[in-house]
Amino acid sequence: MSDIEDHCTMLKKIGKIAKLPVAAIGKSVTLLLHPMKTIEQRDFSNIVFFTGAGMSAESGVPIYRGKGGIWGSYSIEEYACQEAFERNPEKVLAFHEKRRSSVLDCTPHDGHRVIADMSCARVVTQNIDGMHQRAGSKEVIELHGSLWRLRCQSCGFRKEDFGEKFETNRCDCGDWLRPDIVWFGDMLDAVVMSKASQAIGNCDLFISIGTSGTVWPAARYPDLAKKSGAYCIEINPEPSGDIAYDRVVEGAAGEVLPELFGVSRR
């Protein structure tokens, strides 16, 4: 029997055992025969994880754009912009309490925990749900703000506010407190952007997870890391196609990260 016939016979056997569709058998055999090459954390001193909606979606956090996204059911103009807040702050705050409630029903996955266990890792995230902090990450740069923080537009006061309901929706100065997140039409915080760029520009390992990288400033981060000399990895069920990456792993972070760094899943 030829090598090709042997290979085909093996594919058929594996397909029967795993009950896989024919199209998936070849890929599965590749995974079985070629275990993922692990990354040695000790080889890097400054690791940055750049995470997008896909990272949180694995935990069940509702996505905002795309098929099944929140903005397919709710109007941005009514719930997620400054103009809406000025028209009816109570309505907007009630909507964001629903968002907080849905996030509290979710828990961090193994990918979040792998990152949190790394002492030399920083997180730059597009997510506002606080899942990285709940997993134990300490250094998290939130590009779009946080569902768990409120701010006053009149006096600049900010407060952390955890729980399903807001503790208060009024500042001591008398004005309304609004969620400290970047709504549609808002400017990104220049200080936060500077911190993110500095972290990425100084890292020696850059790992992008669950983001298409097509929206600014996300689009420039892989190139920034690459030009700064970092080894760049993308983890995504649907890779972006960005040429800046040295390595692309197609899959979910909760499964890939433990294997990539050689740690046990919980």
N, C-alpha and C positions, 0 to 999 in steps of 0.2 A: 504493500500500500504506500502511495506517495505521501510526502509531507502535507500537500494540499488536502488529500483525502483524509489524513489523520486529523488535520485542523478542522475540517468540515464535520467529521464525526464527533469531535469534542464539542463543537458548537451546538450540535443537535442534542447531545447529552445534557449539556448545561441548560439549554433552553427548556428541556423537559423537566429537569429538576426544579429550576427557578420559575417555570411557567412564564417565561419572558416572550414578548413578541419578537419575531425574527429580526426586525430592524434594530432591536436593542441588544441582541445577543453579542455581536461583535464588540460593542463598547463595553459590555459587562465583563467579557473575557479579558479585555485590555486592562480593566481595573483590577481583576483578580491576579493577572500575571505580572502587573507592574504596580506594586504598592506605592503610595505617594511618598515622594522624597521629603523628608522632614527638614524643618528649619531649626537650627540650634540657636536658642535665644541668647546664649552666652556669646555668640559671635557678633552681637549688635548691642550698642550702648544707648541708642535713642530710637525707639520704635514709635511710629505714628500709625494709628488705625483711623482711616477716614470712612465713616459709615453713612449710609443713606437709608431710604425707606425700606429697602429689602431686608436690612438687618432686623428691624423691628417687626416687620410683617411675619417673620418666622415665629415670633412669639404670639402672633395673633392680633397685633396692634393694627387697627384699620388704616389702610393706605388713604392718601388724599387725592391723588390723581390716578388716571388710568381706569381700566375696567373694574367696576365695583368700588371705586374710590368715593370718599365722602362728598367731594364736590360734584359728583354725578347726582346726588340726592338733595344737597343743600346749595343755596345760592351764595356765592362768595360776596355779592353785593349786600346781602342781608346779614351775614354772620362773620365775615372775615376781612373786614377793612375798617379803616378809621372812620369813614363816613357812616358806616352802619352803627358803629359804637356811639358816635355823636348823636345819631337819630334816636337810638333805643339801646342804651347801655345794659339795661336789665335783660333784654332779649339776648344780646350777644354774650353776656356773662353766663346766662342759663345754658346756652349752647355749649360753651366751653366747659361747664360743669359736666355735661354729658360726655364730652371728649375725655375728661379726666376719669370719669367713672368707667368708660370702656377700657382705658389703659390700665386701671387698677385691677381689672379682671384678668390681665395678662401677667406673665412672669418671664424674667430673663431666661434665655436658653444657654446651652453649653458654650456657644460662641462668645456671649457676653462674659461668661465666667472665666474663660481662658484669658481674655483680655484683662479682666480685673485682677487676675492673679499675677500679672507681669509688673514688676516694680519699675521697669524702665520704659513703660508704655504710656503714651498720651493718646487721647481720643479727640478727634475733630469730627463733629457730627452735624448732619443736617436735620437730625431728628429732635423733636421737642418733648418727647415722652419721658425722659429721665431713666430709661431702662439701663443704661450703662451705670449710672449712679446706684440704682437698686441692686445691681450685680456686685457692686463694691468698687468700681473705678473711682479714683480720686481726682485725676487730672482730665477733665472733660471740657472742651471748648465747644459751646453750643452756638453754631452759626445763626440759627433762626430763633434763638431764645428758648424759653421753657414754659411748659404748661403749669409748672409748679411755682411760678413767681409772678408777682403783680408789681406794677409800677404806676406812679402818679405823674401825669404829664405836666402838672402845674409846678410842683416843687421838686420833682426828681426822685422822690422817695421810692425805694424798692423793698419788697419783703418776700421771703420764702413762704409759701402757703401750700401745705400738703393736705391730702384728704379729698374726698369726693366733692364736698361743698367748700366754697370759699369761706374763710373765717370772717372776713369782712369785705365789702366792696367799696368802702369809702376811706379816703385818706384822712389823717388828722387835720389837714388843711381844708377839708370840706369837699374836695373834688373826687370824682370817681377814680377807682383803681382799675386799670385795664390789664389784661394778660400781657406779660412781658415776652411776647413772641412777635416775630416779623410777619405782619399781615400783608396781603396783597396791596401793593402801592407804597409800602413802608421802605425806608432806606435801611440797608444793612448797617450794623454798628461798626464804625470804622476801627474802634479799639479792638473789638472781637476779631475782625478780619485781619488786623495786624498781628495779633497773637497767633492766629491760625497759620498765617503765612510764615511767621518766624519758626513755629514748631515744625512745619513741613520742610522749610528750607534748611533746618538743622538736623533732620533725621537721617539715619543710615539704613533704615528699613521702612518702607511705606507700603501699607496694605489697604487697598480700597475694597470696601465690602458693600454690596447691595445698592449701588448707585450707578445710574447711566452715565454720569459725568458730563451731561450735555448742558446743564444749567450753570451759569456763572454764579459764584466763582469756582464751583466744583470742576469746571472744565479745564482750569489752568493748574490744578493741584498736582496731578500726575507728572506733568511736564516740569513743574517747579521742583518736585522731589528728584526727578531724574537728572535734571541739570545740576542739582546740588550734590549728586553722587550717590544717592540712595538706591538700594535694590528695590525694585517696585513689583508688587504682586497685586493682581486683581482676583477677587473671589466673587463670583456672581453666577446665578443660574442662567442668565443671559448676558454673556460678556459684551462689553461696550465696543470692542474693536479698537480701542486706543493703542497706538503703537508705542507709547511710552513704557508699557509694562514689560518686564523681563520674563514674567511668568504669569500665566492665566490659569486659574482653576475653576472649572465650571461646576457649581454646586452650591449648597446651602451652608452658610457660615457655621451653624450649629453642628454640622457634621464635619465640615472641612477643617475648621480651626483646631479641634482636638487632635485630629490626625496629622495636620501640618506641623504642629509643635510637639507631637508625641506624648500627649497627656490623655489620661482616661476620661471618658465621658461620664457624667454623673447620672 
